[in-house]
Amino acid sequence: MEACKIKNLYELKETIAAEVFEGAEYPWEVLPKIKEFIIKLGNSLPSDRYDRVGENIWVAKSATVAPTACINGPAIIDEEAEIRHCAFIRGSAIVGKGAVVGNSTELKNVILFNKVQVPHYNYVGDSILGFKSHMGAGSITSNVKSDKTLVVVRCNGEECHTGLKKFGAMLGDCVEVGCNSVLNPGTVIGRGSNIYPTSMVRGYVPADSIYKNRTEIAAKV
């Protein structure tokens, strides 16, 4: 499971939430901690750079939030982020510096690192998206198995029983997900990889690869 460790997926300097990863080995260990961490961090943010706009909701003064967007707490919208028309942040969400949350995109229990883009009709739940990762229009994370059993991560022939019922996807830094793709529960995508449009992804996708389908994953050259 070495490839799925935090150190091999994320540059922690690229998130305001770096502290929540301390003591964790795998990123999904952080998911149950996001809500309380946001409240703790939010109360420490400087008032000259962040406004508290509702109960446990902090928005950077330099961020742009459309009047039609809905933000439920706890949530932190970091500096230079853009929350566009009809975005729906259900709560327990950290939106990184310069990130984009777009039209009809829904977030729930997530950490978006800096410069993440989820700009069109995306659902991102119980997931962590690394620096500069991007989800194409209509691509979503599926965060609950159809049989409601606990999520198991499978990586290079090994299994990790997470103990979590809700677990979407872990996207490493600079991952590109093609339009209308579905990332099934427990998906982990290594740094710098590309997912073809309309893909159905499950399990681990190696770093610096191109995912065409389950049987065709090519290394980038």
N, C-alpha and C positions, 0 to 999 in steps of 0.2 A: 504493500500500500504506500510505498515511499513516494510515488508520483502524485498521490492525492494529498500530500501534506501541505499545510499552509505555506511553508517556505518555498515550495516548488510551484505554487500557483499565483501568489500575490506579492506585490511590492507594497509593504505596509506603510511606507512613507506617503503613499497616494490615497490615504483615507484619514478623515478626522476620527475614525473609530478604531485606530490601531490598538488602543489599550484593551479593547474587549477580546482581542486575540491572544493576549498574554496568558500563558499557561495551557493553551490549547495546542493540540497536535494537528487535528484535522478541522477544516473550516466549519463543517456541520455542527461541531460541538458548540459553536457560538450561537446558533439559532435560538435556543431557549433563553439566551441572555440579552437579546437585543432590546427588548422593551425596557427593562430596568436600567440598562446602560444608557439609553437615550435620555431618560429622566435625570440620571446622575450627571451626564455630560452637559445636557442642556442648561442645567442650573449653574454650571460653571462658565458658560460662554460670556464673553465681554459684551456689555450692553451697548457699547459704542459701535459694534460690528454686527450684532444680531438683535432682532426684535422678537419679543415673545408675543405672539399674535393670538394665542388661545391657550387652552389648558394643555400644558406640556407640548407646545408647538413653538419651535424656534426657526425663524427665517432670517438668513443673512440680509443685511441692508442692500447688498449688491446683487442679490438674486432677483429674478423676474418671475412673478406669479400671476397668471391670467386670472381675471375676476371670476371666470367660470370654473376654475379648478376647485376641487374639494380636498381639503387636507384635514384628516383626523389625527389626533395625537395618540401616543407620543411620536413626534417626528422632528427631524432636523433637516433643513434645507440649507446647504452650505453655500459659500460665496460663489457668485457668478453662475449659479445653477439657473435653469430655465424650466418652469412648470407651465406647460402650455394649456390651451383651451380644452376644457372638460377632462383633464387628468383627474384621477381618483386615487388618492393616497389614503388607504384604509386605516393605517396606523402602524406603529413599530417600524418606521422606515427612516433610513438615513440616505439622503441624496447628496452625493459628493460635489466637490468644487467643479464648476463648469459642466455638470451633467445635464442631460436633457430628458425630461419626462413629458411625453407628447400626448397628442389627441387620443382620448379614450383609453389611455394606458392606466392600468390598475396595479398598485404596489401594496404588498402586505408582508410584514415581517421580513424586511430585506435590508441589505447594505449594498448601496451602489458606490463603488469607488469613484475617484475623480474622473471626469471626462467620459463617464458611461453614457451611452445613448440608448434609450428605449422610447423612440419617438412616435410610433404609430401603432395603435391597436394591440398593445402587448399586455399580457398578464404575467407578472413576476411575483411569485409568492414563495416564502420560506427559502430564499435563495440569496447568494452572494455573487455579485458581478464585479470582476476585477477591472483595474485601470484601463480605460479606453475600450472596454468591450462594447459591442454593439449588437442589438437584436433587431433584425429586419422587420418590416411591417407584417403584423399578424402572427409573429412567432411568440410562443408562450412557454411558460414552465407549467408542467402538470405536477402538483405537489402532494397528491394523495393517490395511492394505488386503488385500483377499482375494487379489489377485495378487502380494502381497508387494513391490510396487515402492515407491520412495521417495515420501514425501508431498509434494504440491504444494499450497500455499495459494493460493486464488483469491479476489481481493477487488477489486470494482469494475472488472472488466475486466483486471486485472493478475494476474500469476502470480509466486509466489516458490517456487523450488525449495529446499526446506529441507535436503535431504541426509539426512533422518531416515527410517528405516524405521518407527520407533514414535513416534507423535504422536497424541494423543487430541484434546483440545479446550482452547481458551483462552477462559475465561468472564470477561468484564469485571465490574466491580463491580456488585453489585445485580441480577444476572441471575437470572431465574426459569425453571427448566426443568420442564415438566409431566411428570406421571407416565408411565412406560413409553416415554419418548422415547429415541432413539438418536442420539448425536452422532458422526458419522462422522469418520474420520481427517482432520485438517487443518481442523476446524471452528473458527471464531472468532466469538464472539458479543459485540457491542458493549455498552457499559454500559447498564444499566437496561432491557434487552429481556426480553420474555416469550416462551417457546416453548410452543405448545399441547401438551397431553397427546398421547401416541402419535405424536409427530412423528418424521420421519427427516430430520436436518439435515446439510447438507454445505456447505462454503464459508463465506462471511462473511455474518453477519446484522447489519445496521446498528444503531447505538445507538438506544435509546428507540423500539423498534419492537415489533410483535406478529407473531410468526411463526406463520402458520396452516398453510401448506404452501409448496412451492418457488415457486409462482406467485402466492401471496397473502401479502405481507408489508406490514402496515399501520403507518404512523407513529402513535405515541401522540399523543393530543390532550389 
